[in-house]
Amino acid sequence: MKTGYPHALVLMSLVGAVFLRTAQGEEPTKAQDDSIPELIRLLGSGNFKEREAAHRKLLMRKGAGPALRKAAEAPDLELARRAKLILDEKLRRQMGHWPERLRSLAQSGAVDQLTELVARWPKGQEQKDCWPTVFEFAKAVYALNEKEHGRPTLAFLTPPGLAKMGFLTATKLTRVPHEAPVFFARAAHTHLDRPAGGFIFCTGRCYLKEAASCTVLALGPIEVDFASNSVFISDQDVKLMGGVTQVLVISRGTVTLDGAIFHSGIFGRDRIFTDRADFIKSTVNRHLPLALGKFPKFFELTEAGIEVVAEKRVLRIDKVSDSKLFARAGLQADDLIKAVDEEPVKSVEDLRRRLRQAAALGDEVVLHVWRSGKTLDLVVDFH
């Protein structure tokens, strides 16, 4: 008959070893702390193995972005250097998915997310993956306008023009090269006198004095004095202050028209002011997106699966759709949103824009929410 003596001897030996280490002043092995603050601390460790292990874990850890960005500004130069290396590697991996993501956004007509992504496209790489997708999107928008009275065309994009195409990136775009009959421009703000044959992606305000054969997508407001054969799409307001011919306007905000509107289509989600405008064979519709369907479209919180209301200087989640992104992240009705990536959120619109940017880039955000007397950090991953 077998006995349990050998197993008992092994167990006694292990227990004895623990007591021996304790007697010699050694602590028993503790459970490893893999929290983000601890991993950030270990980036500055003098132990090579600890540093490398922390580097690998932070590279894969969801929700580490805000802490890494803060560490990148730390007075500890080695800690800051390693945090920047991790952030750069995360961005490189993210950018590897951008061409596919851009095509998906273009096909779905997600105009504001498309603009977010194009605006951040690596300089010098526009012609390879970005421009062909943008051109296909532009063709789809122009084809959409053929259903309306305004019929801007892409006839100006002939092979000779494309051969001399100019690619521009600027913080504030105030001029375009005359030798480029067609240009593709990205800017934070735009102020141009007579652009022609341009594709402009603007993250801020865009003002054009006289535009001909231009396609403009802006996250900020658009103001145009005179225009012909052009398309203007804005996440905010659009003002047409003079005469326009064969233009398509799509605005998520308010549209103000002042002048003669010839053979054009004007679509807005909010108010359209037409008191001083004269319409000649044009369409004006205040029911975006019902008038145009789901192409093009803007990023909306309700479509993403969350409804948020502003109450007494805080944002309260009114509803979370089951099986969608925010529900999977752990958000619940009546949660109070305090911050996004450790930055206070000012309004529902501010929240929408921050989430839109993350959605466009395939990034993640950390929502800091208050629930039942506790603060929770919930990661929403748009990858």
C-alpha positions as CSV (number, residue, x, y, z in Angstrom):
1,M,0.0,0.0,0.0
2,K,1.3,3.5,-1.0
3,T,1.8,6.1,1.6
4,G,1.7,9.9,1.4
5,Y,5.1,10.3,3.2
6,P,7.1,11.5,0.1
7,H,4.5,14.2,-0.6
8,A,4.5,15.3,3.0
9,L,8.3,15.5,3.0
10,V,8.3,17.8,-0.1
11,L,5.7,20.1,1.4
12,M,7.6,20.3,4.7
13,S,10.8,21.2,2.7
14,L,9.0,24.0,0.9
15,V,7.6,25.4,4.1
16,G,11.0,25.2,5.8
17,A,12.6,27.0,2.9
18,V,10.1,29.9,3.3
19,F,10.8,30.1,7.1
20,L,14.6,30.0,6.4
21,R,14.5,32.9,4.0
22,T,12.4,34.9,6.5
23,A,14.8,34.1,9.3
24,Q,17.6,35.3,7.1
25,G,15.8,38.6,6.5
26,E,14.4,37.8,3.1
27,E,10.7,38.5,2.3
28,P,8.6,35.8,0.6
29,T,7.9,36.5,-3.1
30,K,5.0,39.0,-3.6
31,A,2.4,39.0,-6.4
32,Q,3.7,41.2,-9.2
33,D,2.2,44.7,-9.5
34,D,1.4,45.2,-13.2
35,S,-0.6,48.4,-12.7
36,I,0.1,51.2,-15.2
37,P,1.6,53.6,-12.5
38,E,3.9,50.8,-11.4
39,L,5.0,50.0,-14.9
40,I,5.6,53.7,-15.6
41,R,7.8,53.8,-12.5
42,L,9.7,50.8,-13.6
43,L,10.6,52.5,-16.9
44,G,13.1,54.6,-14.9
45,S,14.4,51.6,-12.9
46,G,18.2,51.0,-12.7
47,N,17.5,47.3,-13.4
48,F,17.7,46.5,-17.1
49,K,15.4,43.5,-17.0
50,E,12.8,45.5,-15.1
51,R,12.9,48.4,-17.6
52,E,12.6,46.1,-20.6
53,A,9.8,44.1,-19.1
54,A,7.9,47.3,-18.2
55,H,8.5,48.6,-21.8
56,R,7.0,45.4,-23.4
57,K,4.0,45.4,-21.1
58,L,3.2,49.1,-21.6
59,L,3.4,48.7,-25.4
60,M,0.6,46.2,-25.2
61,R,-1.4,47.7,-22.4
62,K,-4.7,49.3,-23.2
63,G,-5.4,52.6,-21.6
64,A,-1.8,53.5,-21.0
65,G,-1.7,56.4,-23.4
66,P,-2.6,59.3,-20.9
67,A,0.0,58.1,-18.3
68,L,2.7,57.6,-21.0
69,R,2.1,61.1,-22.4
70,K,2.4,62.6,-18.9
71,A,5.6,60.5,-18.4
72,A,7.0,61.8,-21.6
73,E,7.1,65.3,-20.0
74,A,8.7,64.0,-16.8
75,P,11.9,65.7,-15.4
76,D,13.5,62.2,-15.4
77,L,15.1,62.3,-18.8
78,E,15.5,58.5,-19.1
79,L,11.9,57.9,-18.0
80,A,10.7,60.5,-20.5
81,R,12.8,59.1,-23.3
82,R,11.4,55.6,-22.8
83,A,7.8,56.8,-22.6
84,K,8.3,58.7,-25.9
85,L,9.7,55.5,-27.5
86,I,6.6,53.5,-26.5
87,L,4.3,56.3,-27.7
88,D,6.1,56.4,-31.1
89,E,5.9,52.6,-31.5
90,K,2.2,52.6,-30.7
91,L,1.6,55.3,-33.3
92,R,3.7,53.4,-35.9
93,R,1.6,50.3,-35.3
94,Q,-1.6,52.3,-35.5
95,M,-0.6,54.0,-38.8
96,G,-0.1,50.6,-40.4
97,H,-3.9,50.3,-40.4
98,W,-4.6,53.8,-41.7
99,P,-4.8,53.0,-45.5
100,E,-7.4,50.3,-44.9
101,R,-9.2,52.6,-42.4
102,L,-9.2,55.5,-44.8
103,R,-10.8,53.3,-47.6
104,S,-13.4,52.2,-45.1
105,L,-14.3,55.7,-44.0
106,A,-14.4,56.9,-47.7
107,Q,-16.7,54.0,-48.7
108,S,-19.1,54.7,-45.8
109,G,-19.1,58.5,-46.4
110,A,-17.9,59.3,-42.9
111,V,-16.8,62.8,-44.0
112,D,-15.7,64.2,-40.6
113,Q,-13.7,61.1,-39.7
114,L,-12.2,61.1,-43.2
115,T,-11.0,64.7,-42.7
116,E,-9.6,63.9,-39.2
117,L,-7.5,61.0,-40.7
118,V,-6.4,62.9,-43.8
119,A,-5.3,65.9,-41.8
120,R,-2.9,63.6,-39.8
121,W,-1.6,61.6,-42.7
122,P,2.3,61.4,-42.7
123,K,3.7,64.3,-44.8
124,G,5.3,63.1,-48.0
125,Q,3.1,59.9,-48.2
126,E,-0.1,61.5,-49.5
127,Q,0.3,60.4,-53.1
128,K,0.8,56.7,-52.4
129,D,-2.2,55.7,-50.2
130,C,-4.1,58.8,-49.3
131,W,-4.8,60.7,-52.5
132,P,-6.2,57.8,-54.6
133,T,-8.8,57.1,-51.8
134,V,-9.7,60.8,-51.5
135,F,-10.2,61.0,-55.3
136,E,-12.6,58.0,-55.3
137,F,-14.5,59.6,-52.4
138,A,-14.7,62.9,-54.3
139,K,-16.1,61.1,-57.3
140,A,-18.8,59.5,-55.1
141,V,-19.8,62.9,-53.7
142,Y,-19.9,64.5,-57.2
143,A,-22.0,61.6,-58.4
144,L,-24.4,62.2,-55.5
145,N,-24.8,65.8,-56.6
146,E,-25.9,64.8,-60.1
147,K,-29.2,63.8,-58.5
148,E,-29.7,67.4,-57.6
149,H,-29.8,70.6,-59.7
150,G,-26.2,71.5,-59.1
151,R,-23.8,69.4,-61.1
152,P,-20.2,70.2,-60.4
153,T,-17.9,67.8,-62.3
154,L,-14.4,66.4,-62.1
155,A,-13.6,67.3,-65.7
156,F,-10.8,69.5,-64.7
157,L,-8.9,66.5,-63.4
158,T,-7.3,65.5,-66.7
159,P,-4.0,63.5,-66.9
160,P,-1.9,66.7,-67.7
161,G,-3.3,68.4,-64.6
162,L,-2.7,65.4,-62.4
163,A,0.9,65.1,-63.6
164,K,1.6,68.5,-62.1
165,M,-0.4,68.1,-59.0
166,G,0.8,69.8,-55.9
167,F,0.7,68.4,-52.3
168,L,0.6,71.0,-49.5
169,T,0.6,70.8,-45.8
170,A,0.4,73.9,-43.6
171,T,-0.7,75.2,-40.2
172,K,-2.3,78.1,-42.0
173,L,-2.8,77.8,-45.8
174,T,-2.7,81.3,-47.5
175,R,-1.4,80.5,-50.9
176,V,-1.1,77.7,-53.5
177,P,1.6,77.4,-56.2
178,H,0.4,78.8,-59.5
179,E,2.3,76.1,-61.4
180,A,0.1,73.4,-60.0
181,P,-3.2,73.3,-61.8
182,V,-4.5,70.8,-59.3
183,F,-3.6,70.8,-55.6
184,F,-4.2,68.6,-52.6
185,A,-3.9,70.6,-49.3
186,R,-4.2,69.9,-45.6
187,A,-4.2,72.7,-43.1
188,A,-5.4,73.7,-39.6
189,H,-6.8,77.0,-41.1
190,T,-7.3,78.1,-44.6
191,H,-7.5,81.7,-46.1
192,L,-7.3,81.7,-49.9
193,D,-8.2,84.4,-52.5
194,R,-8.8,82.5,-55.7
195,P,-8.2,78.7,-55.4
196,A,-9.0,76.6,-58.4
197,G,-8.8,72.8,-58.9
198,G,-8.2,72.2,-55.2
199,F,-8.9,69.4,-52.7
200,I,-8.8,71.1,-49.3
201,F,-9.0,69.3,-45.9
202,C,-9.2,71.7,-43.0
203,T,-9.4,71.0,-39.3
204,G,-10.3,74.6,-38.4
205,R,-11.8,77.6,-40.1
206,C,-11.8,77.8,-44.0
207,Y,-12.3,81.1,-45.9
208,L,-12.3,81.2,-49.7
209,K,-12.8,84.5,-51.6
210,E,-13.5,83.0,-55.0
211,A,-13.4,79.2,-55.4
212,A,-13.6,77.4,-58.7
213,S,-13.6,73.6,-59.1
214,C,-12.8,73.0,-55.4
215,T,-13.7,70.3,-53.0
216,V,-13.5,71.4,-49.3
217,L,-14.0,69.2,-46.3
218,A,-13.7,71.1,-43.0
219,L,-14.2,70.3,-39.3
220,G,-14.5,74.0,-38.6
221,P,-16.8,76.6,-40.3
222,I,-16.6,77.4,-44.0
223,E,-17.1,80.9,-45.5
224,V,-17.1,81.5,-49.2
225,D,-17.8,84.8,-51.1
226,F,-18.2,83.4,-54.7
227,A,-17.9,79.8,-56.0
228,S,-18.6,77.7,-59.0
229,N,-18.4,74.0,-59.7
230,S,-17.5,73.2,-56.1
231,V,-18.4,71.0,-53.1
232,F,-18.3,72.3,-49.5
233,I,-18.9,69.9,-46.6
234,S,-18.5,71.1,-43.0
235,D,-19.0,69.6,-39.5
236,Q,-20.0,73.1,-38.4
237,D,-21.5,76.2,-40.2
238,V,-21.3,77.2,-43.8
239,K,-21.8,80.8,-45.1
240,L,-22.2,81.6,-48.9
241,M,-22.0,85.4,-48.9
242,G,-22.1,86.0,-52.7
243,G,-23.3,84.3,-55.8
244,V,-22.6,80.6,-56.4
245,T,-23.2,78.4,-59.4
246,Q,-23.3,74.6,-59.5
247,V,-22.2,74.0,-55.9
248,L,-23.2,71.3,-53.4
249,V,-23.2,72.3,-49.7
250,I,-23.6,69.8,-46.9
251,S,-23.5,71.2,-43.3
252,R,-24.0,69.6,-39.9
253,G,-24.5,73.1,-38.5
254,T,-26.2,76.3,-39.8
255,V,-26.2,77.4,-43.4
256,T,-26.4,81.1,-44.3
257,L,-27.1,82.1,-47.9
258,D,-26.7,85.7,-49.1
259,G,-26.8,86.1,-52.9
260,A,-27.9,84.3,-56.1
261,I,-27.8,80.5,-55.9
262,F,-27.7,79.0,-59.3
263,H,-28.2,75.2,-60.1
264,S,-27.1,74.2,-56.6
265,G,-28.0,71.8,-53.8
266,I,-27.9,73.1,-50.2
267,F,-28.4,70.6,-47.3
268,G,-28.1,71.4,-43.6
269,R,-28.9,69.7,-40.3
270,D,-29.7,72.8,-38.4
271,R,-31.2,76.1,-39.6
272,I,-30.8,77.5,-43.1
273,F,-31.1,81.3,-43.4
274,T,-32.3,82.3,-46.9
275,D,-33.9,85.7,-46.3
276,R,-31.5,87.5,-48.7
277,A,-30.9,84.7,-51.2
278,D,-32.3,84.3,-54.7
279,F,-32.7,80.7,-55.9
280,I,-32.6,79.7,-59.5
281,K,-33.2,75.9,-60.2
282,S,-31.7,75.0,-56.8
283,T,-32.6,72.6,-54.0
284,V,-32.6,73.7,-50.3
285,N,-33.3,71.0,-47.7
286,R,-33.2,71.3,-43.9
287,H,-33.5,67.6,-43.2
288,L,-30.0,66.2,-43.4
289,P,-29.4,63.3,-43.3
290,L,-32.9,62.3,-44.4
291,A,-32.6,64.1,-47.7
292,L,-29.3,62.3,-48.7
293,G,-29.6,59.0,-46.9
294,K,-26.5,57.8,-45.0
295,F,-23.9,59.0,-47.5
296,P,-22.2,61.3,-46.6
297,K,-22.6,61.2,-42.8
298,F,-21.2,62.7,-39.6
299,F,-20.0,61.0,-36.4
300,E,-22.9,61.0,-33.9
301,L,-22.8,59.7,-30.4
302,T,-26.2,58.0,-30.7
303,E,-25.1,56.1,-33.8
304,A,-21.9,55.0,-31.9
305,G,-24.1,53.5,-29.2
306,I,-24.3,56.1,-26.4
307,E,-26.7,58.9,-25.4
308,V,-25.3,61.7,-23.2
309,V,-27.0,64.7,-21.6
310,A,-25.6,67.8,-19.9
311,E,-26.8,68.2,-16.3
312,K,-25.5,70.7,-13.8
313,R,-22.0,71.1,-15.3
314,V,-21.5,67.3,-15.7
315,L,-22.3,64.9,-18.5
316,R,-24.6,62.0,-17.7
317,I,-24.9,58.9,-19.7
318,D,-28.6,58.5,-20.5
319,K,-28.5,55.3,-22.5
320,V,-25.9,52.7,-23.6
321,S,-26.8,50.5,-26.5
322,D,-26.3,46.8,-25.8
323,S,-23.5,44.9,-27.7
324,K,-22.0,48.2,-29.0
325,L,-18.6,49.6,-28.3
326,F,-19.4,51.6,-25.1
327,A,-21.3,48.8,-23.5
328,R,-18.4,46.5,-24.1
329,A,-16.1,49.1,-22.4
330,G,-18.3,48.8,-19.3
331,L,-20.2,52.1,-19.5
332,Q,-23.6,52.1,-17.9
333,A,-26.6,54.4,-17.8
334,D,-26.3,57.2,-15.2
335,D,-22.5,57.1,-15.2
336,L,-21.1,60.7,-15.0
337,I,-18.3,61.4,-17.5
338,K,-15.7,63.6,-15.7
339,A,-12.8,63.5,-18.2
340,V,-11.4,62.0,-21.4
341,D,-7.7,60.9,-21.2
342,E,-7.4,62.9,-18.0
343,E,-8.6,66.1,-19.7
344,P,-11.9,67.6,-18.4
345,V,-14.7,67.4,-20.9
346,K,-16.6,70.7,-21.4
347,S,-19.8,69.7,-23.2
348,V,-21.6,67.0,-25.2
349,E,-20.2,68.5,-28.4
350,D,-16.6,68.5,-26.9
351,L,-17.1,64.8,-26.0
352,R,-18.3,64.0,-29.6
353,R,-15.3,65.6,-31.2
354,R,-12.8,63.8,-29.0
355,L,-14.4,60.5,-29.6
356,R,-14.7,61.2,-33.3
357,Q,-10.9,61.8,-33.5
358,A,-10.2,58.5,-31.7
359,A,-12.7,56.7,-34.0
360,A,-11.1,58.2,-37.1
361,L,-7.5,57.2,-36.1
362,G,-8.4,53.8,-34.7
363,D,-7.2,54.9,-31.3
364,E,-8.4,54.3,-27.8
365,V,-9.6,56.8,-25.1
366,V,-9.9,56.5,-21.3
367,L,-13.1,57.8,-20.0
368,H,-13.0,58.8,-16.3
369,V,-16.5,58.2,-14.9
370,W,-18.2,58.6,-11.5
371,R,-20.4,55.7,-10.5
372,S,-21.9,55.0,-7.1
373,G,-19.3,57.1,-5.3
374,K,-16.3,55.7,-7.1
375,T,-14.2,56.9,-10.0
376,L,-13.6,54.3,-12.8
377,D,-11.2,54.5,-15.7
378,L,-12.9,52.7,-18.7
379,V,-11.0,52.1,-22.0
380,V,-13.0,52.6,-25.2
381,D,-11.0,51.0,-28.0
382,F,-11.8,52.1,-31.6
383,H,-9.2,49.8,-33.2
